[in-house]
Amino acid sequence: MTLPDAGGGPLGLFGGTFDPIHYGHLRLAETAREALGLARVRLIPAGQPPHRAAPGASGAHRLAMARLATADNPAFEIDPAEVEAQQASFTILTLERLRAALGPERPLVLLLGLDAFLGLPAWRRWEALFDFAHIAVANRPGYSLDSAALPPPLAAQLAARHATAAGLGDTPAGRIVPFSMTPLAISATDIRSRAAAGHSLRYLLPPPVLDYISLHQLYS
Ligand code: ATP
């Protein structure tokens, strides 16, 4: 399928299980768009995440919820390729695909929450990610970017590649840019347990996603 042409300017890429998508995700994407000067943000729901247990909702449901959650933001788009591939999702493969499709010049910025960034050394060919994209890292409650606590190979990459948002448009890939968002201690895990306990999910995720969860009786 062809996604709308994202035009010029850095393109944000935001992968996740999105099981379900919530305001922590949406606020991260919106803050990144604004703070990093991104032309657009492409959300990429994972198919079969390689590093974790199978999601609570199917790929089709997670994709549908991501579409509902982003429908009112013209700067956001959804990439269904990982869900449609129906095999393990590896970010490096997605970046290779997008780089081939978008050409060598376009700055690509992979957006990660701090917990995901700290786990980067477990990702397949993680050091090659920097050949294809910049990485921008958002704070997340409960996690710290203190270099003393980072795995040494990650601390080394951070020291070598650390940059500010202003540098992202100069090169297509290779920098690490921390940025700050309003801290939101919302997680999909917590949302799934609240749903399983029959508790309210209001104000944790957008109303159309709430309606979708209740219509399809997800997570109950
Ligand atoms: P789960 O609780 O099921 O692990 P999650 O809420 O962490 O899910 P994911 O889909 O695993 O959500 O996360 C996708 C990306 O969004 C990751 O990079 C993660 O760090 C980031 N993220 C999720 N929630 C937040 C949040 N509240 N603040 C900052 N980043 C977040």
Residues whose N, C-alpha, C, O or C-beta is under 5 A from the ligand:
A	BS01	ATP	G15 G16 T17 F18 D19 G24 H25 L28 L111 L112 G113 L114 D115 A116 A138 N139 R140 L184 A185 I186 S187 A188 T189
